[in-house]
Amino acid sequence: MTTNDKLIKLITEKITTDYKEDIALLIRYDINSEEKESKGLDLYYIPKTEKAMQLSSQYIIDGIGYDLFPMKWDRLVSVAAMDSPQAYLFKNAEVLYVGDEEALSRFYQLKNSLETILNGRYGEALLNKAYEYLNESYIYLYNVHNLCQSSIDIRIEASKLLKQISNIIAFINHDYFLGGNGSEVSIIRASSKMKKIPKDYPSLVDTIIHHDDMDLVKTSLNELVNNTRTLLQSIRESYAQTEPFETFFNGYYEEMQKYLNYFKEAILSGDSYKQFEIASYLHEEISQFLTKSKDGIWYDDRNVYHEYSIHFESLFELDFMKLIAHKNTDLLLTTLENFDNTFKGLLKKENIQVNSFDGFDSFSDYFRNK
């Protein structure tokens, strides 16, 4: 019997004897066919009571480190949702002890949910998660350029960014990494061998890790983030799926009417702050809807405006933001009126009926006959 086998037997006996009412599940994770005895044993348990926290143990046997730690449901839910890049806590996992059948069912539901995401069936969900990780990478990029005071500062922030990019690459390849921080697997090396990687990824990584010129390292980090963003954008475009115009614009103008009214009120009152907020919303919202209807791509706050505004600009040929900056009230009112007429003209051209009524009685007749 190996040391691992003896440990599992010892721990399960301890739970059965002293923690039977306190621990829901004991789980062995990160199991693979190439497992070595020298690797040790990866275990966590799901506690039911505070007493269960006492079982947490860290120890060394014959020079090998072991860690038995509690894992609460909120963290597992976060992992299953890919909010934390620790899919290995579920993948290749084996339940060694069951103290709660309901907990076992819940565990497998989360595990199956994660596997469904990773199998590629919901590729856009993983793409969106990759974008979330990309957004976080800009924090490290900011730190490198604005807060770091030494080369060690830069290299540590660079390591955070490289790990972030590595997980992004895993997501877009419908994969995950075995092991966490400091594990025997280099996630940076593993990510470079995946099918979809950013342009010049291996060479940029090599420069970031090995070069002594910190300015070059900073430039390479910028390029890596930009190339990763370009890759994500190309994948997003591959999911493009156009739908009929009416899918997005039936009833849309009726919803936007209140914002047009708010905008007009803000112009008449001279409230430039409200004008700024509403105008930016109109530019973004309508641009995104137009682009989805014409190109089949949903753009959002992760994208810079010019990437999805082409159809809006072609149709309306206006810039509310500039007029607000110049406090040109008369021109703002005229531009808003022209915008409104052009918008309604587009809907009419596309055979979209706007439900507009003069007075409640006419609406009442329409509604009763629906």
C-alpha positions as YAML, in Angstrom:
chain: A
units: angstrom
residues:
- id: 1
  name: MET
  ca: [0.00, 0.00, 0.00]
- id: 2
  name: THR
  ca: [1.42, 3.38, -1.02]
- id: 3
  name: THR
  ca: [1.72, 6.40, 1.27]
- id: 4
  name: ASN
  ca: [-1.15, 8.01, -0.63]
- id: 5
  name: ASP
  ca: [-3.36, 4.99, -0.08]
- id: 6
  name: LYS
  ca: [-2.49, 4.94, 3.62]
- id: 7
  name: LEU
  ca: [-3.27, 8.64, 3.93]
- id: 8
  name: ILE
  ca: [-6.65, 8.29, 2.26]
- id: 9
  name: LYS
  ca: [-7.52, 5.41, 4.59]
- id: 10
  name: LEU
  ca: [-6.37, 7.36, 7.64]
- id: 11
  name: ILE
  ca: [-8.26, 10.54, 6.71]
- id: 12
  name: THR
  ca: [-11.54, 8.79, 5.85]
- id: 13
  name: GLU
  ca: [-11.36, 6.84, 9.15]
- id: 14
  name: LYS
  ca: [-10.78, 10.11, 11.03]
- id: 15
  name: ILE
  ca: [-13.80, 11.71, 9.33]
- id: 16
  name: THR
  ca: [-16.02, 8.69, 9.99]
- id: 17
  name: THR
  ca: [-14.96, 8.59, 13.65]
- id: 18
  name: ASP
  ca: [-14.80, 12.26, 14.65]
- id: 19
  name: TYR
  ca: [-16.36, 14.38, 11.87]
- id: 20
  name: LYS
  ca: [-19.21, 12.27, 10.55]
- id: 21
  name: GLU
  ca: [-21.78, 15.05, 11.05]
- id: 22
  name: ASP
  ca: [-19.44, 17.86, 10.10]
- id: 23
  name: ILE
  ca: [-18.11, 17.03, 6.63]
- id: 24
  name: ALA
  ca: [-20.25, 16.64, 3.52]
- id: 25
  name: LEU
  ca: [-17.66, 15.37, 1.03]
- id: 26
  name: LEU
  ca: [-13.98, 14.49, 0.80]
- id: 27
  name: ILE
  ca: [-12.58, 14.93, -2.70]
- id: 28
  name: ARG
  ca: [-9.34, 14.02, -4.37]
- id: 29
  name: TYR
  ca: [-8.59, 16.27, -7.34]
- id: 30
  name: ASP
  ca: [-6.02, 16.77, -10.08]
- id: 31
  name: ILE
  ca: [-5.79, 13.04, -10.79]
- id: 32
  name: ASN
  ca: [-4.15, 11.98, -14.06]
- id: 33
  name: SER
  ca: [-2.69, 8.89, -15.64]
- id: 34
  name: GLU
  ca: [0.89, 10.13, -15.15]
- id: 35
  name: GLU
  ca: [0.51, 10.69, -11.42]
- id: 36
  name: LYS
  ca: [3.61, 9.96, -9.39]
- id: 37
  name: GLU
  ca: [3.81, 9.02, -5.74]
- id: 38
  name: SER
  ca: [6.35, 11.82, -5.30]
- id: 39
  name: LYS
  ca: [3.70, 14.34, -6.28]
- id: 40
  name: GLY
  ca: [1.82, 13.81, -3.06]
- id: 41
  name: LEU
  ca: [-1.93, 13.93, -2.67]
- id: 42
  name: ASP
  ca: [-4.39, 16.70, -3.53]
- id: 43
  name: LEU
  ca: [-7.42, 16.66, -1.23]
- id: 44
  name: TYR
  ca: [-10.13, 19.04, -0.13]
- id: 45
  name: TYR
  ca: [-13.32, 18.61, 1.81]
- id: 46
  name: ILE
  ca: [-16.64, 20.44, 1.92]
- id: 47
  name: PRO
  ca: [-17.53, 21.39, 5.51]
- id: 48
  name: LYS
  ca: [-21.01, 21.31, 7.03]
- id: 49
  name: THR
  ca: [-20.14, 22.87, 10.39]
- id: 50
  name: GLU
  ca: [-17.49, 25.12, 11.89]
- id: 51
  name: LYS
  ca: [-16.00, 22.13, 13.68]
- id: 52
  name: ALA
  ca: [-15.01, 20.73, 10.28]
- id: 53
  name: MET
  ca: [-12.47, 23.53, 9.87]
- id: 54
  name: GLN
  ca: [-10.34, 21.83, 12.57]
- id: 55
  name: LEU
  ca: [-9.57, 18.96, 10.18]
- id: 56
  name: SER
  ca: [-7.58, 21.26, 7.90]
- id: 57
  name: SER
  ca: [-3.99, 20.01, 7.91]
- id: 58
  name: GLN
  ca: [-0.72, 20.81, 6.20]
- id: 59
  name: TYR
  ca: [2.22, 18.46, 6.67]
- id: 60
  name: ILE
  ca: [5.37, 16.97, 5.15]
- id: 61
  name: ILE
  ca: [6.02, 13.22, 4.94]
- id: 62
  name: ASP
  ca: [9.38, 12.00, 3.67]
- id: 63
  name: GLY
  ca: [10.08, 15.39, 2.13]
- id: 64
  name: ILE
  ca: [6.74, 15.61, 0.28]
- id: 65
  name: GLY
  ca: [4.24, 18.34, 1.14]
- id: 66
  name: TYR
  ca: [0.54, 17.60, 1.66]
- id: 67
  name: ASP
  ca: [-2.45, 19.87, 2.10]
- id: 68
  name: LEU
  ca: [-5.91, 18.88, 3.31]
- id: 69
  name: PHE
  ca: [-8.08, 21.98, 3.19]
- id: 70
  name: PRO
  ca: [-11.76, 23.01, 3.41]
- id: 71
  name: MET
  ca: [-13.58, 24.25, 0.32]
- id: 72
  name: LYS
  ca: [-16.84, 26.12, 0.81]
- id: 73
  name: TRP
  ca: [-19.67, 26.07, -1.71]
- id: 74
  name: ASP
  ca: [-19.34, 29.71, -2.73]
- id: 75
  name: ARG
  ca: [-15.80, 29.09, -3.97]
- id: 76
  name: LEU
  ca: [-16.83, 25.95, -5.86]
- id: 77
  name: VAL
  ca: [-19.69, 27.84, -7.50]
- id: 78
  name: SER
  ca: [-17.20, 30.50, -8.55]
- id: 79
  name: VAL
  ca: [-14.90, 27.86, -10.05]
- id: 80
  name: ALA
  ca: [-17.77, 26.18, -11.90]
- id: 81
  name: ALA
  ca: [-18.70, 29.57, -13.37]
- id: 82
  name: MET
  ca: [-15.07, 30.02, -14.50]
- id: 83
  name: ASP
  ca: [-14.74, 33.11, -12.33]
- id: 84
  name: SER
  ca: [-11.67, 31.46, -10.91]
- id: 85
  name: PRO
  ca: [-9.27, 29.48, -13.16]
- id: 86
  name: GLN
  ca: [-9.30, 26.37, -11.00]
- id: 87
  name: ALA
  ca: [-11.27, 23.90, -13.07]
- id: 88
  name: TYR
  ca: [-8.87, 21.22, -11.86]
- id: 89
  name: LEU
  ca: [-10.81, 21.20, -8.57]
- id: 90
  name: PHE
  ca: [-13.62, 19.48, -10.49]
- id: 91
  name: LYS
  ca: [-11.99, 17.87, -13.50]
- id: 92
  name: ASN
  ca: [-10.56, 14.39, -12.88]
- id: 93
  name: ALA
  ca: [-11.90, 14.59, -9.32]
- id: 94
  name: GLU
  ca: [-12.81, 11.54, -7.23]
- id: 95
  name: VAL
  ca: [-15.21, 11.63, -4.29]
- id: 96
  name: LEU
  ca: [-13.62, 9.60, -1.48]
- id: 97
  name: TYR
  ca: [-16.18, 10.14, 1.28]
- id: 98
  name: VAL
  ca: [-19.88, 11.04, 1.21]
- id: 99
  name: GLY
  ca: [-21.52, 12.36, 4.33]
- id: 100
  name: ASP
  ca: [-24.41, 14.09, 2.59]
- id: 101
  name: GLU
  ca: [-26.15, 12.74, -0.51]
- id: 102
  name: GLU
  ca: [-27.64, 16.13, -1.34]
- id: 103
  name: ALA
  ca: [-24.16, 17.64, -1.28]
- id: 104
  name: LEU
  ca: [-22.94, 14.88, -3.60]
- id: 105
  name: SER
  ca: [-25.70, 15.69, -6.07]
- id: 106
  name: ARG
  ca: [-24.87, 19.39, -5.89]
- id: 107
  name: PHE
  ca: [-21.19, 18.69, -6.45]
- id: 108
  name: TYR
  ca: [-21.89, 16.69, -9.61]
- id: 109
  name: GLN
  ca: [-24.27, 19.34, -10.89]
- id: 110
  name: LEU
  ca: [-21.49, 21.93, -10.64]
- id: 111
  name: LYS
  ca: [-18.99, 19.51, -12.17]
- id: 112
  name: ASN
  ca: [-21.30, 18.74, -15.08]
- id: 113
  name: SER
  ca: [-22.02, 22.42, -15.61]
- id: 114
  name: LEU
  ca: [-18.30, 23.14, -15.85]
- id: 115
  name: GLU
  ca: [-17.74, 20.26, -18.26]
- id: 116
  name: THR
  ca: [-20.60, 21.51, -20.44]
- id: 117
  name: ILE
  ca: [-18.95, 24.92, -20.67]
- id: 118
  name: LEU
  ca: [-15.55, 23.44, -21.47]
- id: 119
  name: ASN
  ca: [-16.74, 21.04, -24.15]
- id: 120
  name: GLY
  ca: [-17.25, 23.91, -26.59]
- id: 121
  name: ARG
  ca: [-21.00, 23.75, -26.78]
- id: 122
  name: TYR
  ca: [-21.24, 27.24, -25.35]
- id: 123
  name: GLY
  ca: [-18.16, 28.76, -26.92]
- id: 124
  name: GLU
  ca: [-19.44, 32.30, -26.59]
- id: 125
  name: ALA
  ca: [-19.78, 31.89, -22.83]
- id: 126
  name: LEU
  ca: [-16.10, 30.97, -22.59]
- id: 127
  name: LEU
  ca: [-15.25, 33.83, -24.93]
- id: 128
  name: ASN
  ca: [-17.05, 36.27, -22.65]
- id: 129
  name: LYS
  ca: [-15.16, 34.83, -19.69]
- id: 130
  name: ALA
  ca: [-11.91, 35.33, -21.61]
- id: 131
  name: TYR
  ca: [-12.86, 38.97, -22.14]
- id: 132
  name: GLU
  ca: [-13.41, 39.37, -18.39]
- id: 133
  name: TYR
  ca: [-9.90, 38.06, -17.77]
- id: 134
  name: LEU
  ca: [-8.54, 40.39, -20.44]
- id: 135
  name: ASN
  ca: [-10.15, 43.33, -18.68]
- id: 136
  name: GLU
  ca: [-8.35, 42.36, -15.48]
- id: 137
  name: SER
  ca: [-5.04, 42.13, -17.34]
- id: 138
  name: TYR
  ca: [-5.18, 45.88, -17.94]
- id: 139
  name: ILE
  ca: [-4.75, 46.37, -14.19]
- id: 140
  name: TYR
  ca: [-1.34, 44.71, -14.36]
- id: 141
  name: LEU
  ca: [-0.48, 46.66, -17.48]
- id: 142
  name: TYR
  ca: [-1.37, 49.90, -15.69]
- id: 143
  name: ASN
  ca: [0.77, 48.90, -12.72]
- id: 144
  name: VAL
  ca: [3.74, 48.20, -14.98]
- id: 145
  name: HIS
  ca: [3.57, 51.61, -16.63]
- id: 146
  name: ASN
  ca: [2.53, 53.76, -13.70]
- id: 147
  name: LEU
  ca: [3.25, 52.20, -10.31]
- id: 148
  name: CYS
  ca: [6.30, 49.94, -10.65]
- id: 149
  name: GLN
  ca: [9.51, 51.39, -9.21]
- id: 150
  name: SER
  ca: [12.03, 48.67, -10.02]
- id: 151
  name: SER
  ca: [12.70, 45.76, -12.35]
- id: 152
  name: ILE
  ca: [11.43, 43.27, -9.77]
- id: 153
  name: ASP
  ca: [8.17, 45.24, -9.59]
- id: 154
  name: ILE
  ca: [7.82, 45.00, -13.35]
- id: 155
  name: ARG
  ca: [8.69, 41.30, -13.53]
- id: 156
  name: ILE
  ca: [6.19, 40.35, -10.81]
- id: 157
  name: GLU
  ca: [3.39, 42.32, -12.48]
- id: 158
  name: ALA
  ca: [4.43, 40.75, -15.78]
- id: 159
  name: SER
  ca: [4.12, 37.28, -14.23]
- id: 160
  name: LYS
  ca: [0.57, 38.09, -13.13]
- id: 161
  name: LEU
  ca: [-0.29, 39.29, -16.60]
- id: 162
  name: LEU
  ca: [1.25, 36.24, -18.31]
- id: 163
  name: LYS
  ca: [-0.75, 33.89, -16.09]
- id: 164
  name: GLN
  ca: [-3.88, 35.87, -16.90]
- id: 165
  name: ILE
  ca: [-3.21, 35.63, -20.65]
- id: 166
  name: SER
  ca: [-2.43, 31.91, -20.31]
- id: 167
  name: ASN
  ca: [-5.85, 31.30, -18.80]
- id: 168
  name: ILE
  ca: [-7.47, 33.37, -21.55]
- id: 169
  name: ILE
  ca: [-5.79, 31.14, -24.11]
- id: 170
  name: ALA
  ca: [-7.05, 28.05, -22.28]
- id: 171
  name: PHE
  ca: [-10.60, 29.39, -22.32]
- id: 172
  name: ILE
  ca: [-10.66, 30.10, -26.04]
- id: 173
  name: ASN
  ca: [-9.26, 26.61, -26.66]
- id: 174
  name: HIS
  ca: [-11.98, 25.09, -24.43]
- id: 175
  name: ASP
  ca: [-9.34, 23.84, -22.04]
- id: 176
  name: TYR
  ca: [-8.07, 24.34, -18.51]
- id: 177
  name: PHE
  ca: [-4.81, 23.86, -16.61]
- id: 178
  name: LEU
  ca: [-4.08, 21.15, -14.09]
- id: 179
  name: GLY
  ca: [-2.58, 22.54, -10.93]
- id: 180
  name: GLY
  ca: [-2.65, 25.96, -9.37]
- id: 181
  name: ASN
  ca: [-0.01, 28.58, -8.70]
- id: 182
  name: GLY
  ca: [3.45, 27.13, -8.37]
- id: 183
  name: SER
  ca: [2.39, 23.68, -9.60]
- id: 184
  name: GLU
  ca: [4.67, 21.34, -11.52]
- id: 185
  name: VAL
  ca: [2.93, 22.34, -14.76]
- id: 186
  name: SER
  ca: [4.00, 25.60, -16.42]
- id: 187
  name: ILE
  ca: [0.74, 27.09, -17.65]
- id: 188
  name: ILE
  ca: [2.66, 29.64, -19.70]
- id: 189
  name: ARG
  ca: [4.53, 26.91, -21.59]
- id: 190
  name: ALA
  ca: [1.36, 24.82, -21.93]
- id: 191
  name: SER
  ca: [-0.62, 27.74, -23.30]
- id: 192
  name: SER
  ca: [2.00, 28.40, -26.00]
- id: 193
  name: LYS
  ca: [1.36, 24.90, -27.40]
- id: 194
  name: MET
  ca: [-2.38, 25.37, -27.82]
- id: 195
  name: LYS
  ca: [-4.02, 25.73, -31.20]
- id: 196
  name: LYS
  ca: [-5.31, 29.28, -30.85]
- id: 197
  name: ILE
  ca: [-2.73, 31.71, -29.48]
- id: 198
  name: PRO
  ca: [-2.12, 35.44, -29.95]
- id: 199
  name: LYS
  ca: [0.21, 36.62, -32.69]
- id: 200
  name: ASP
  ca: [3.92, 36.28, -31.77]
- id: 201
  name: TYR
  ca: [2.97, 34.78, -28.42]
- id: 202
  name: PRO
  ca: [6.07, 32.56, -27.83]
- id: 203
  name: SER
  ca: [8.56, 35.27, -28.82]
- id: 204
  name: LEU
  ca: [6.82, 37.95, -26.76]
- id: 205
  name: VAL
  ca: [6.74, 35.66, -23.73]
- id: 206
  name: ASP
  ca: [10.42, 34.89, -24.15]
- id: 207
  name: THR
  ca: [11.25, 38.61, -24.27]
- id: 208
  name: ILE
  ca: [9.12, 39.36, -21.21]
- id: 209
  name: ILE
  ca: [10.72, 36.60, -19.15]
- id: 210
  name: HIS
  ca: [14.36, 36.88, -20.22]
- id: 211
  name: HIS
  ca: [15.17, 40.42, -21.35]
- id: 212
  name: ASP
  ca: [16.94, 42.94, -19.11]
- id: 213
  name: ASP
  ca: [15.70, 46.00, -20.99]
- id: 214
  name: MET
  ca: [12.61, 46.97, -18.97]
- id: 215
  name: ASP
  ca: [11.40, 49.34, -21.68]
- id: 216
  name: LEU
  ca: [11.40, 46.44, -24.12]
- id: 217
  name: VAL
  ca: [9.58, 44.29, -21.57]
- id: 218
  name: LYS
  ca: [6.91, 46.99, -21.19]
- id: 219
  name: THR
  ca: [6.54, 47.28, -24.97]
- id: 220
  name: SER
  ca: [6.23, 43.50, -25.27]
- id: 221
  name: LEU
  ca: [3.55, 43.42, -22.57]
- id: 222
  name: ASN
  ca: [1.60, 46.08, -24.46]
- id: 223
  name: GLU
  ca: [1.90, 44.11, -27.67]
- id: 224
  name: LEU
  ca: [0.88, 40.86, -26.00]
- id: 225
  name: VAL
  ca: [-2.30, 42.38, -24.56]
- id: 226
  name: ASN
  ca: [-3.16, 44.02, -27.88]
- id: 227
  name: ASN
  ca: [-2.55, 40.79, -29.80]
- id: 228
  name: THR
  ca: [-4.69, 38.87, -27.32]
- id: 229
  name: ARG
  ca: [-7.48, 41.39, -27.72]
- id: 230
  name: THR
  ca: [-7.22, 41.09, -31.52]
- id: 231
  name: LEU
  ca: [-7.47, 37.30, -31.24]
- id: 232
  name: LEU
  ca: [-10.56, 37.51, -29.04]
- id: 233
  name: GLN
  ca: [-12.15, 39.96, -31.46]
- id: 234
  name: SER
  ca: [-11.54, 37.62, -34.42]
- id: 235
  name: ILE
  ca: [-13.17, 34.76, -32.48]
- id: 236
  name: ARG
  ca: [-16.12, 36.99, -31.60]
- id: 237
  name: GLU
  ca: [-16.56, 37.81, -35.28]
- id: 238
  name: SER
  ca: [-16.56, 34.08, -36.10]
- id: 239
  name: TYR
  ca: [-19.74, 33.78, -33.99]
- id: 240
  name: ALA
  ca: [-21.51, 36.41, -36.08]
- id: 241
  name: GLN
  ca: [-25.10, 35.46, -36.81]
- id: 242
  name: THR
  ca: [-27.36, 37.92, -38.57]
- id: 243
  name: GLU
  ca: [-31.07, 37.95, -37.83]
- id: 244
  name: PRO
  ca: [-34.02, 39.85, -39.31]
- id: 245
  name: PHE
  ca: [-34.00, 43.58, -38.59]
- id: 246
  name: GLU
  ca: [-37.37, 43.36, -36.87]
- id: 247
  name: THR
  ca: [-35.95, 40.97, -34.27]
- id: 248
  name: PHE
  ca: [-34.08, 43.85, -32.72]
- id: 249
  name: PHE
  ca: [-36.19, 46.86, -33.62]
- id: 250
  name: ASN
  ca: [-39.82, 45.83, -33.16]
- id: 251
  name: GLY
  ca: [-40.88, 47.95, -30.19]
- id: 252
  name: TYR
  ca: [-37.39, 49.43, -29.87]
- id: 253
  name: TYR
  ca: [-38.27, 53.02, -30.78]
- id: 254
  name: GLU
  ca: [-41.14, 52.97, -28.30]
- id: 255
  name: GLU
  ca: [-38.66, 52.07, -25.54]
- id: 256
  name: MET
  ca: [-36.19, 54.73, -26.65]
- id: 257
  name: GLN
  ca: [-38.84, 57.46, -26.70]
- id: 258
  name: LYS
  ca: [-38.42, 58.21, -23.01]
- id: 259
  name: TYR
  ca: [-34.67, 58.70, -23.45]
- id: 260
  name: LEU
  ca: [-35.25, 61.05, -26.35]
- id: 261
  name: ASN
  ca: [-37.62, 63.02, -24.11]
- id: 262
  name: TYR
  ca: [-35.08, 63.06, -21.28]
- id: 263
  name: PHE
  ca: [-32.45, 64.29, -23.71]
- id: 264
  name: LYS
  ca: [-34.65, 67.12, -24.96]
- id: 265
  name: GLU
  ca: [-35.46, 68.17, -21.39]
- id: 266
  name: ALA
  ca: [-31.77, 68.19, -20.51]
- id: 267
  name: ILE
  ca: [-30.99, 70.36, -23.55]
- id: 268
  name: LEU
  ca: [-33.74, 72.86, -22.73]
- id: 269
  name: SER
  ca: [-32.67, 73.07, -19.07]
- id: 270
  name: GLY
  ca: [-29.00, 73.43, -19.98]
- id: 271
  name: ASP
  ca: [-28.02, 70.40, -17.89]
- id: 272
  name: SER
  ca: [-24.84, 69.37, -19.72]
- id: 273
  name: TYR
  ca: [-24.12, 66.55, -17.26]
- id: 274
  name: LYS
  ca: [-27.40, 64.83, -18.04]
- id: 275
  name: GLN
  ca: [-26.93, 65.59, -21.74]
- id: 276
  name: PHE
  ca: [-23.52, 63.92, -21.63]
- id: 277
  name: GLU
  ca: [-24.87, 60.76, -19.96]
- id: 278
  name: ILE
  ca: [-27.93, 60.37, -22.18]
- id: 279
  name: ALA
  ca: [-26.15, 61.20, -25.44]
- id: 280
  name: SER
  ca: [-23.39, 58.67, -24.76]
- id: 281
  name: TYR
  ca: [-26.05, 56.07, -24.00]
- id: 282
  name: LEU
  ca: [-27.87, 56.79, -27.28]
- id: 283
  name: HIS
  ca: [-24.67, 56.57, -29.29]
- id: 284
  name: GLU
  ca: [-23.63, 53.29, -27.69]
- id: 285
  name: GLU
  ca: [-26.99, 51.56, -27.43]
- id: 286
  name: ILE
  ca: [-28.22, 52.25, -30.94]
- id: 287
  name: SER
  ca: [-24.80, 51.59, -32.47]
- id: 288
  name: GLN
  ca: [-24.68, 48.17, -30.81]
- id: 289
  name: PHE
  ca: [-28.18, 47.24, -31.95]
- id: 290
  name: LEU
  ca: [-27.56, 48.41, -35.51]
- id: 291
  name: THR
  ca: [-24.30, 46.48, -35.72]
- id: 292
  name: LYS
  ca: [-25.90, 43.31, -34.38]
- id: 293
  name: SER
  ca: [-28.76, 43.57, -36.87]
- id: 294
  name: LYS
  ca: [-26.46, 44.21, -39.83]
- id: 295
  name: ASP
  ca: [-23.26, 42.30, -38.99]
- id: 296
  name: GLY
  ca: [-24.55, 39.75, -36.50]
- id: 297
  name: ILE
  ca: [-22.06, 40.74, -33.78]
- id: 298
  name: TRP
  ca: [-22.87, 41.96, -30.28]
- id: 299
  name: TYR
  ca: [-20.38, 44.57, -29.18]
- id: 300
  name: ASP
  ca: [-20.24, 45.91, -25.63]
- id: 301
  name: ASP
  ca: [-18.19, 47.98, -23.20]
- id: 302
  name: ARG
  ca: [-15.13, 45.85, -23.89]
- id: 303
  name: ASN
  ca: [-14.95, 47.41, -27.33]
- id: 304
  name: VAL
  ca: [-13.90, 50.92, -28.25]
- id: 305
  name: TYR
  ca: [-16.73, 52.89, -29.86]
- id: 306
  name: HIS
  ca: [-15.30, 53.07, -33.39]
- id: 307
  name: GLU
  ca: [-15.36, 49.27, -33.61]
- id: 308
  name: TYR
  ca: [-19.15, 49.18, -33.65]
- id: 309
  name: SER
  ca: [-20.30, 52.67, -34.65]
- id: 310
  name: ILE
  ca: [-19.90, 52.47, -38.43]
- id: 311
  name: HIS
  ca: [-23.59, 51.84, -39.17]
- id: 312
  name: PHE
  ca: [-24.72, 54.53, -36.73]
- id: 313
  name: GLU
  ca: [-22.36, 57.10, -38.22]
- id: 314
  name: SER
  ca: [-23.30, 56.17, -41.77]
- id: 315
  name: LEU
  ca: [-27.00, 56.56, -41.01]
- id: 316
  name: PHE
  ca: [-27.10, 59.60, -38.74]
- id: 317
  name: GLU
  ca: [-23.87, 61.49, -39.51]
- id: 318
  name: LEU
  ca: [-23.81, 63.30, -36.18]
- id: 319
  name: ASP
  ca: [-21.80, 63.72, -32.98]
- id: 320
  name: PHE
  ca: [-23.93, 64.64, -29.98]
- id: 321
  name: MET
  ca: [-20.89, 64.60, -27.70]
- id: 322
  name: LYS
  ca: [-19.07, 67.34, -29.57]
- id: 323
  name: LEU
  ca: [-22.15, 69.57, -29.58]
- id: 324
  name: ILE
  ca: [-22.53, 69.09, -25.83]
- id: 325
  name: ALA
  ca: [-18.87, 69.96, -25.27]
- id: 326
  name: HIS
  ca: [-19.44, 73.22, -27.19]
- id: 327
  name: LYS
  ca: [-22.71, 73.95, -25.31]
- id: 328
  name: ASN
  ca: [-24.51, 74.60, -28.59]
- id: 329
  name: THR
  ca: [-28.14, 74.39, -27.42]
- id: 330
  name: ASP
  ca: [-29.87, 75.44, -30.64]
- id: 331
  name: LEU
  ca: [-27.85, 73.08, -32.79]
- id: 332
  name: LEU
  ca: [-28.37, 70.27, -30.27]
- id: 333
  name: LEU
  ca: [-32.15, 70.65, -30.51]
- id: 334
  name: THR
  ca: [-32.05, 70.70, -34.32]
- id: 335
  name: THR
  ca: [-29.72, 67.69, -34.41]
- id: 336
  name: LEU
  ca: [-31.95, 65.76, -32.00]
- id: 337
  name: GLU
  ca: [-35.00, 66.47, -34.18]
- id: 338
  name: ASN
  ca: [-33.12, 65.32, -37.31]
- id: 339
  name: PHE
  ca: [-31.93, 62.25, -35.46]
- id: 340
  name: ASP
  ca: [-35.50, 61.41, -34.43]
- id: 341
  name: ASN
  ca: [-36.81, 61.81, -37.98]
- id: 342
  name: THR
  ca: [-33.99, 59.74, -39.47]
- id: 343
  name: PHE
  ca: [-34.56, 57.00, -36.91]
- id: 344
  name: LYS
  ca: [-38.27, 56.82, -37.70]
- id: 345
  name: GLY
  ca: [-37.46, 56.92, -41.41]
- id: 346
  name: LEU
  ca: [-35.20, 53.89, -41.03]
- id: 347
  name: LEU
  ca: [-37.91, 51.95, -39.22]
- id: 348
  name: LYS
  ca: [-40.45, 52.85, -41.88]
- id: 349
  name: LYS
  ca: [-38.06, 51.70, -44.61]
- id: 350
  name: GLU
  ca: [-37.65, 48.38, -42.80]
- id: 351
  name: ASN
  ca: [-41.45, 48.04, -42.39]
- id: 352
  name: ILE
  ca: [-41.29, 48.39, -38.61]
- id: 353
  name: GLN
  ca: [-44.56, 49.75, -37.21]
- id: 354
  name: VAL
  ca: [-44.22, 52.34, -34.43]
- id: 355
  name: ASN
  ca: [-47.13, 52.14, -32.00]
- id: 356
  name: SER
  ca: [-47.80, 55.82, -31.37]
- id: 357
  name: PHE
  ca: [-51.23, 57.14, -30.31]
- id: 358
  name: ASP
  ca: [-52.80, 60.57, -29.97]
- id: 359
  name: GLY
  ca: [-54.52, 60.32, -26.62]
- id: 360
  name: PHE
  ca: [-55.49, 57.50, -24.34]
- id: 361
  name: ASP
  ca: [-58.79, 56.70, -26.07]
- id: 362
  name: SER
  ca: [-57.13, 55.71, -29.34]
- id: 363
  name: PHE
  ca: [-54.65, 53.53, -27.45]
- id: 364
  name: SER
  ca: [-57.51, 51.97, -25.47]
- id: 365
  name: ASP
  ca: [-59.28, 50.94, -28.68]
- id: 366
  name: TYR
  ca: [-56.06, 49.42, -30.02]
- id: 367
  name: PHE
  ca: [-55.26, 47.55, -26.80]
- id: 368
  name: ARG
  ca: [-58.74, 46.06, -26.41]
- id: 369
  name: ASN
  ca: [-58.51, 44.65, -29.93]
- id: 370
  name: LYS
  ca: [-55.08, 43.02, -29.49]
...
